[in-house]
Amino acid sequence: MAIVVVLLGCGVPAAASPELTVTGLLGALAGPDAAVPDTAWGVDPTTGQVQLTVFSSAPTDRVDGLLRLADRYGNKVRVRQVAGALSEQVYGGDEISDGQILCSAGFNVTRGGQDYLLTAGHCTAGLPDWQNVGPSESSNFPDTDFGLVRNDSGDAPGGVDMYDQSVRLVSSVGTAAVGEPVCASGEATGVTCGKVTAVDQTVDYGDGNVVHGLIETDVHTDHGDSGGPLFDGNTGLGTVSGGDGQTDYFQPLSVELDTYGLSLAASPW
């Protein structure tokens, strides 16, 4: 269970100066001097504040400086401190493996009559060949986190494995909204559900691997679930990027489809 502490800065919040804007803070957080592994940030659309999430695995010496920076912006920033270690987490949700890497399939998609599947970009880094599926064709990671695998299996239904001997049809693409109920499917945890807690988040996984524009949720995922689908009913929303098993992040599906010029696969029935 994650322990969440909500703070307004560090210590007694300082009053924000007029020039200390949300835009200015976002720029400062994105700068090299503020880069801290195991942190995430973005604007909360319900309050207009910057939400800064700090996982307990973040290096303490660098977190102190980050909190001092946040404190300068007073009530323009909300800091969440979360217990856990942040990490990247390949029908949608089924296991895919190249014999060494284990990830989850995201969504079956098509382009020009060729079947593909989407998964996490950190899974397709190095363009591995996936057993009984096909070769990786692209990896977009870091900055974003999605990858494309050519599906030569001859089986590419537009559904998600619900891990109860049923398949959920995914027929449309949506944009995640804060508070929206969602579920994820993956080989490690099966189907888990929760809600969207933030959107357009930037996550620093460490080693220079910073990913922007992610959906934040309280859906539980784990290693091996990477690339698995996030959905609301019959609407696809994203694919697993990473998290700590309590606060987890997803790459928006619409960005993946637009980047590669893809369409969702047809109904499995």
FENMO-V972564 format. One record per residue. N is the residue number from 1. PHI is phi as a letter, one per 20 degrees, with the letter a starting at -180 (* if undefined). Layout:
n:N phi:PHI
n:N phi:PHI
This chain:
n:1 phi:*
n:2 phi:f
n:3 phi:d
n:4 phi:d
n:5 phi:d
n:6 phi:e
n:7 phi:c
n:8 phi:d
n:9 phi:n
n:10 phi:c
n:11 phi:m
n:12 phi:e
n:13 phi:f
n:14 phi:e
n:15 phi:f
n:16 phi:f
n:17 phi:f
n:18 phi:g
n:19 phi:f
n:20 phi:e
n:21 phi:e
n:22 phi:g
n:23 phi:f
n:24 phi:f
n:25 phi:f
n:26 phi:g
n:27 phi:f
n:28 phi:f
n:29 phi:f
n:30 phi:e
n:31 phi:f
n:32 phi:f
n:33 phi:f
n:34 phi:d
n:35 phi:f
n:36 phi:c
n:37 phi:g
n:38 phi:m
n:39 phi:c
n:40 phi:b
n:41 phi:b
n:42 phi:r
n:43 phi:e
n:44 phi:e
n:45 phi:f
n:46 phi:e
n:47 phi:d
n:48 phi:m
n:49 phi:e
n:50 phi:f
n:51 phi:e
n:52 phi:d
n:53 phi:d
n:54 phi:c
n:55 phi:e
n:56 phi:f
n:57 phi:e
n:58 phi:f
n:59 phi:f
n:60 phi:g
n:61 phi:f
n:62 phi:e
n:63 phi:f
n:64 phi:g
n:65 phi:f
n:66 phi:f
n:67 phi:f
n:68 phi:f
n:69 phi:f
n:70 phi:f
n:71 phi:f
n:72 phi:f
n:73 phi:e
n:74 phi:l
n:75 phi:e
n:76 phi:e
n:77 phi:c
n:78 phi:d
n:79 phi:d
n:80 phi:d
n:81 phi:d
n:82 phi:c
n:83 phi:f
n:84 phi:q
n:85 phi:d
n:86 phi:e
n:87 phi:b
n:88 phi:f
n:89 phi:e
n:90 phi:*
n:91 phi:*
n:92 phi:h
n:93 phi:n
n:94 phi:f
n:95 phi:f
n:96 phi:c
n:97 phi:b
n:98 phi:d
n:99 phi:n
n:100 phi:c
n:101 phi:e
n:102 phi:c
n:103 phi:c
n:104 phi:c
n:105 phi:f
n:106 phi:e
n:107 phi:c
n:108 phi:f
n:109 phi:b
n:110 phi:c
n:111 phi:b
n:112 phi:l
n:113 phi:n
n:114 phi:e
n:115 phi:e
n:116 phi:c
n:117 phi:c
n:118 phi:e
n:119 phi:b
n:120 phi:f
n:121 phi:f
n:122 phi:f
n:123 phi:f
n:124 phi:e
n:125 phi:g
n:126 phi:n
n:127 phi:l
n:128 phi:f
n:129 phi:e
n:130 phi:e
n:131 phi:g
n:132 phi:m
n:133 phi:c
n:134 phi:q
n:135 phi:e
n:136 phi:f
n:137 phi:d
n:138 phi:b
n:139 phi:c
n:140 phi:d
n:141 phi:a
n:142 phi:e
n:143 phi:n
n:144 phi:c
n:145 phi:b
n:146 phi:b
n:147 phi:b
n:148 phi:c
n:149 phi:d
n:150 phi:f
n:151 phi:e
n:152 phi:e
n:153 phi:f
n:154 phi:n
n:155 phi:c
n:156 phi:b
n:157 phi:f
n:158 phi:e
n:159 phi:b
n:160 phi:d
n:161 phi:f
n:162 phi:e
n:163 phi:l
n:164 phi:c
n:165 phi:m
n:166 phi:c
n:167 phi:c
n:168 phi:e
n:169 phi:f
n:170 phi:d
n:171 phi:d
n:172 phi:b
n:173 phi:d
n:174 phi:c
n:175 phi:d
n:176 phi:f
n:177 phi:c
n:178 phi:g
n:179 phi:n
n:180 phi:f
n:181 phi:f
n:182 phi:b
n:183 phi:c
n:184 phi:c
n:185 phi:c
n:186 phi:a
n:187 phi:f
n:188 phi:e
n:189 phi:d
n:190 phi:m
n:191 phi:d
n:192 phi:c
n:193 phi:c
n:194 phi:a
n:195 phi:b
n:196 phi:f
n:197 phi:d
n:198 phi:a
n:199 phi:c
n:200 phi:l
n:201 phi:e
n:202 phi:d
n:203 phi:c
n:204 phi:d
n:205 phi:e
n:206 phi:n
n:207 phi:l
n:208 phi:n
n:209 phi:e
n:210 phi:d
n:211 phi:c
n:212 phi:d
n:213 phi:m
n:214 phi:e
n:215 phi:e
n:216 phi:d
n:217 phi:c
n:218 phi:d
n:219 phi:f
n:220 phi:e
n:221 phi:c
n:222 phi:b
n:223 phi:g
n:224 phi:n
n:225 phi:e
n:226 phi:g
n:227 phi:n
n:228 phi:f
n:229 phi:e
n:230 phi:d
n:231 phi:b
n:232 phi:c
n:233 phi:m
n:234 phi:e
n:235 phi:d
n:236 phi:e
n:237 phi:c
n:238 phi:a
n:239 phi:c
n:240 phi:f
n:241 phi:d
n:242 phi:a
n:243 phi:q
n:244 phi:d
n:245 phi:n
n:246 phi:c
n:247 phi:d
n:248 phi:c
n:249 phi:c
n:250 phi:c
n:251 phi:f
n:252 phi:g
n:253 phi:f
n:254 phi:g
n:255 phi:f
n:256 phi:f
n:257 phi:f
n:258 phi:f
n:259 phi:f
n:260 phi:e
n:261 phi:m
n:262 phi:d
n:263 phi:c
n:264 phi:f
n:265 phi:f
n:266 phi:f
n:267 phi:g
n:268 phi:f
n:269 phi:d
